[in-house]
């Protein structure tokens, strides 16, 4: 009986939590995932190095950007801004694209360990000039994904 009530509550919450996918955000500098991840085939975890071992993927450090751009495309104005910003010891204030509610515990680490590709949640990033949220990240969307993959759906998996 309890399982039936939990399933009904989850279905109701999934419906209530449906949300449209937000539009792309304005960033401090044009950054093309299409160029980096698509054309140049740089893997997600090269830049988002924290994803494999922590709860967040993180924004690449300026040192990580400079590591390549001290050699690559230095003649391009946007790359010159990256180099100048790094050399001045400053950082870009990137607008965060993905966020789950504060009451949700999410970890990239577990999803990577389960073998999910980044595109499962983030969409075809390697085809995006401007990064945008590709999935709604609602409770219903996440629960559906867990069910499809026979992953745990116990409330305490995500809600601590």
Secondary structure as a PSIPRED ss2 file (coil, helix, strand):
# PSIPRED VFORMAT (PSIPRED V4.0)

   1 X C   1.000  0.000  0.000
   2 X H   0.000  1.000  0.000
   3 X H   0.000  1.000  0.000
   4 X H   0.000  1.000  0.000
   5 X H   0.000  1.000  0.000
   6 X H   0.000  1.000  0.000
   7 X H   0.000  1.000  0.000
   8 X H   0.000  1.000  0.000
   9 X H   0.000  1.000  0.000
  10 X H   0.000  1.000  0.000
  11 X H   0.000  1.000  0.000
  12 X H   0.000  1.000  0.000
  13 X H   0.000  1.000  0.000
  14 X H   0.000  1.000  0.000
  15 X H   0.000  1.000  0.000
  16 X H   0.000  1.000  0.000
  17 X C   1.000  0.000  0.000
  18 X C   1.000  0.000  0.000
  19 X C   1.000  0.000  0.000
  20 X C   1.000  0.000  0.000
  21 X C   1.000  0.000  0.000
  22 X C   1.000  0.000  0.000
  23 X C   1.000  0.000  0.000
  24 X C   1.000  0.000  0.000
  25 X C   1.000  0.000  0.000
  26 X C   1.000  0.000  0.000
  27 X C   1.000  0.000  0.000
  28 X C   1.000  0.000  0.000
  29 X C   1.000  0.000  0.000
  30 X C   1.000  0.000  0.000
  31 X C   1.000  0.000  0.000
  32 X C   1.000  0.000  0.000
  33 X H   0.000  1.000  0.000
  34 X H   0.000  1.000  0.000
  35 X H   0.000  1.000  0.000
  36 X H   0.000  1.000  0.000
  37 X H   0.000  1.000  0.000
  38 X H   0.000  1.000  0.000
  39 X H   0.000  1.000  0.000
  40 X C   1.000  0.000  0.000
  41 X C   1.000  0.000  0.000
  42 X C   1.000  0.000  0.000
  43 X C   1.000  0.000  0.000
  44 X H   0.000  1.000  0.000
  45 X H   0.000  1.000  0.000
  46 X H   0.000  1.000  0.000
  47 X H   0.000  1.000  0.000
  48 X C   1.000  0.000  0.000
  49 X C   1.000  0.000  0.000
  50 X C   1.000  0.000  0.000
  51 X C   1.000  0.000  0.000
  52 X C   1.000  0.000  0.000
  53 X C   1.000  0.000  0.000
  54 X C   1.000  0.000  0.000
  55 X C   1.000  0.000  0.000
  56 X C   1.000  0.000  0.000
  57 X C   1.000  0.000  0.000
  58 X C   1.000  0.000  0.000
  59 X C   1.000  0.000  0.000
  60 X C   1.000  0.000  0.000
  61 X C   1.000  0.000  0.000
  62 X H   0.000  1.000  0.000
  63 X H   0.000  1.000  0.000
  64 X H   0.000  1.000  0.000
  65 X H   0.000  1.000  0.000
  66 X H   0.000  1.000  0.000
  67 X H   0.000  1.000  0.000
  68 X H   0.000  1.000  0.000
  69 X H   0.000  1.000  0.000
  70 X C   1.000  0.000  0.000
  71 X C   1.000  0.000  0.000
  72 X C   1.000  0.000  0.000
  73 X C   1.000  0.000  0.000
  74 X C   1.000  0.000  0.000
  75 X C   1.000  0.000  0.000
  76 X C   1.000  0.000  0.000
  77 X H   0.000  1.000  0.000
  78 X H   0.000  1.000  0.000
  79 X H   0.000  1.000  0.000
  80 X H   0.000  1.000  0.000
  81 X H   0.000  1.000  0.000
  82 X H   0.000  1.000  0.000
  83 X H   0.000  1.000  0.000
  84 X H   0.000  1.000  0.000
  85 X H   0.000  1.000  0.000
  86 X H   0.000  1.000  0.000
  87 X H   0.000  1.000  0.000
  88 X C   1.000  0.000  0.000
  89 X C   1.000  0.000  0.000
  90 X C   1.000  0.000  0.000
  91 X C   1.000  0.000  0.000
  92 X C   1.000  0.000  0.000
  93 X C   1.000  0.000  0.000
  94 X C   1.000  0.000  0.000
  95 X C   1.000  0.000  0.000
  96 X C   1.000  0.000  0.000
  97 X C   1.000  0.000  0.000
  98 X C   1.000  0.000  0.000
  99 X C   1.000  0.000  0.000
 100 X C   1.000  0.000  0.000
 101 X C   1.000  0.000  0.000
 102 X C   1.000  0.000  0.000
 103 X C   1.000  0.000  0.000
 104 X C   1.000  0.000  0.000
 105 X C   1.000  0.000  0.000
 106 X C   1.000  0.000  0.000
 107 X C   1.000  0.000  0.000
 108 X H   0.000  1.000  0.000
 109 X H   0.000  1.000  0.000
 110 X H   0.000  1.000  0.000
 111 X H   0.000  1.000  0.000
 112 X H   0.000  1.000  0.000
 113 X H   0.000  1.000  0.000
 114 X C   1.000  0.000  0.000
 115 X C   1.000  0.000  0.000
 116 X C   1.000  0.000  0.000
 117 X C   1.000  0.000  0.000
 118 X C   1.000  0.000  0.000
 119 X H   0.000  1.000  0.000
 120 X H   0.000  1.000  0.000
 121 X H   0.000  1.000  0.000
 122 X H   0.000  1.000  0.000
 123 X C   1.000  0.000  0.000
 124 X C   1.000  0.000  0.000
 125 X H   0.000  1.000  0.000
 126 X H   0.000  1.000  0.000
 127 X H   0.000  1.000  0.000
 128 X C   1.000  0.000  0.000
 129 X C   1.000  0.000  0.000
 130 X C   1.000  0.000  0.000
 131 X C   1.000  0.000  0.000
 132 X C   1.000  0.000  0.000
 133 X C   1.000  0.000  0.000
 134 X C   1.000  0.000  0.000
 135 X C   1.000  0.000  0.000
 136 X C   1.000  0.000  0.000
 137 X C   1.000  0.000  0.000
 138 X C   1.000  0.000  0.000
 139 X H   0.000  1.000  0.000
 140 X H   0.000  1.000  0.000
 141 X H   0.000  1.000  0.000
 142 X H   0.000  1.000  0.000
 143 X H   0.000  1.000  0.000
 144 X H   0.000  1.000  0.000
 145 X H   0.000  1.000  0.000
 146 X H   0.000  1.000  0.000
 147 X H   0.000  1.000  0.000
 148 X H   0.000  1.000  0.000
 149 X C   1.000  0.000  0.000
 150 X C   1.000  0.000  0.000
 151 X C   1.000  0.000  0.000
 152 X C   1.000  0.000  0.000
 153 X C   1.000  0.000  0.000
 154 X C   1.000  0.000  0.000
 155 X H   0.000  1.000  0.000
 156 X H   0.000  1.000  0.000
 157 X H   0.000  1.000  0.000
 158 X H   0.000  1.000  0.000
 159 X C   1.000  0.000  0.000
 160 X C   1.000  0.000  0.000
